[in-house]
Amino acid sequence: MSRIAPAVEVAGLADLVAALRDAARLPGLLVYVAGELGDNATAEARPCGSAPVVGVGADLLDDHRSPELVGSVAHEIAHHALGHLSGWLVPALDWLYIWTCVAGIMSAFLPVPGWISPALLSLALAARLCVSWLRRAAEFAADRHAVALLDSLGMPGRQIVTAMLTRDLAVEPIWYAMVGWLAGTHPPAHARLRRLADAPSFTLHGLEVTS
């Protein structure tokens, strides 16, 4: 069941989004609040609209100044700022994965050489692993860029993003922490925390930012 966020929470979110949008140099940004997202946020690219879209879970609005909300919104805006949703490579590999899977399965029942089906299914697996790797790399990059965006606003970016990831670490299944580094589209939270801690500085529009 969706709940209606109080006006002060929505106003606080609007101010945060406006500041981050300007820091990211995005020409526009559409943000919506949805109860079904819970305490998560998401970046979207909609084919029927030119403005980048960010969805925010209603549960994040319990406190519009919380590190979880601020870090999540900055992270999703960073995806748009870095062009992660406008590239062609990941969608192309997704299509390659789907169609080679279909072709590999169908060829097992057709009068074709026996090596074709395993070859197609191996290609499908390779495409899937490449997509997962690219999406994990995008998550690492968005974490770093979120820090830079927040730092540019005079906020403790590394501290905020670390707090957001620490929350994720507390609820992440143990099995995902073990295998998510290979097959998952999001790196495990502990890997993101480690990568963030190892990064000495970040850049925003060509300027070095430290926190």
N, C-alpha and C positions, 0 to 999 in steps of 0.2 A: 504494500500500500504506500503510495507516495504521500509525502507530507509537504506542506507549503512553508517555505523558508521565510522567516520574519524579514521585514523590509530592511532592517539594519544590516542583516547578513548579506542580502543581495546588493545593497549599496557598497558594502565593504568589498565584495567580490568584484563589482564593476570598477571600483577605483584601482584595485590590484591589476585587473586585466588591462585597463587602459594604460597603466604605467608600463607593464611588461610588453604590451603591443608596441608602444613607442620605442622602448629599448630595443626590441627585436626588429624595428623598422618594417613592420608589416603594414600594408596599406589599409587593411581592414581585418576584423576578426568577429566571428559569430560564436557566442558562448550560450549554452543552454544548461539548465539544471534538471537532472532526472533522478527520481527516486530509485529506479532500478539499477543505477550505477553504484549505489551504496556509498562506500568510502573510497571509490576509485574515480579516476578521470581518464579521458580518452581524447586523442587527436583524430580528426576525420577529414577526409577530402570528399566532398559531394560533387558529382558530375554536373548537377544542375545549377550549382552556384559557384561564383568565383572566389568568395571569401573563405579563408580557412575556418574550420569549425573545431571547437573544443567542448566536450561534454564534461560536466562536473557532477559528481554524485551528491545528492542532497545531504547525506550524512557528514560530508566534509564541511558543511556550512554551520556546524555547531559552534564554531569559532572562526570567524573570517581572518583572524591573525595567527591561526595555528600553523606550525611548520608543515603539517601534513597537507593542508589546503594550499598554502603558498608554494611549497615545493612541487606539489602535483601539477598545479596550474603552470608554473614556470617550466616544468619538464615538458608538458604537452605543447606549450607555445614554442619551446625550443625545437621540437620536431618540425613545426611549420617553418621556423626561421632557417633551419638547416636544409629544407627542401626534401625531407624524408618521405613525404606523401605525394610528391609530384614526379618522382623518378620513374623510369620505365623498366629498369632491370628486375626489380622484385616482382612486379606483375607479370613480366614475361616468363620468369622462372616458375611462377605459380602456375601459369598456363602450361608450360612444358611439363611440370610435375603431373598435372591432372591428365593431360592427353597421353603422356607416355605410360601412365598407370593403366588407363583404359585400353590403350593399344597392346600393352604387355599382357593384360588379362585376356583380351580377345584373341590374341595370336596363339595362346595356349590351346585354343579349341579349333584353330584353323590349320589347313594343310601347308604349313610353312616350316622351314628348317628349325630344329629344336632349340638352336642358340638364340633365336630372335626374341622370344619371350623373356628369358633371363637378362638379355642385353637391354631391352626396353625398361624392365623393372629396375635394373641397376642404374640406368640413366635417370629414372624417376626418383630413386633414392638420392642420387647425387644432387639433383635439382632441389630436392627438399632440404637437404643439409646445407646447401648454399644459401637458400632463402633464410633458414634459421640463423645462420652465421651473420648474414647481412643485417637482419633485424636485431640481433643481439648487439652488433657493432653500433647500430643506430641508437640503441638504448644507452650505451656507454657515452656516446657523443652528446646525446640530449641531456644527460646528467651534468656533463661538464659545461655545456652551454647554458643550462639553467643556472648554474653557479655564477657564470659570467653575467647573465642578465640581472640576477638579484644583486650582485656586487655593484653593478652599474647604477642601481637605485639606492645605494648606500645601505643595503641589507647584508647580513652575514650569510652569503650564499652557500658556502660549503657547510656551515652549521645547519642551515635549514634543510638542504638536500640530504645530508647525513641523517637528520632526524626522521625525514620521510622514509628513507630506506631502512632505518632501524625498526620502524613500525612494520614495514613489510617483512622484515626478517623474523619478527615475533610470530607472524601468522602463516609463514610460508611452510608448506608440507616438507617433511624431512626428505621424502623421496625426490622432490623437485630440486632440492638443494644438491642432491647427488647426481642427477642426470640432466638437469636443465641446461647445463653448460654445453651440451652436445645437441640435443634435439629440441629444446625449448626456443620459442621466439623471443622470450625475455630472459636475460641472464638471471641466475639466482641472486637474491639480495646480497648475500655475503660477497659474491664476486663484484657486484656494483660498488659496494662499500669499500672493498679493497682497492679497486681501480680508482675510485675517487680519492682515497687517502694517498695513493701513490702519485697522483698528479700534482706537481708543485705549483702550477699556475695555469691560468686560463686566458684566452683572448676574446675580445668582443670588438668587432669591426676594426680589427688590426691593432687594438690597444691591449697591452698586457694588464690583466686584473688579477690580483692576489687576494686571498682571504685567509 
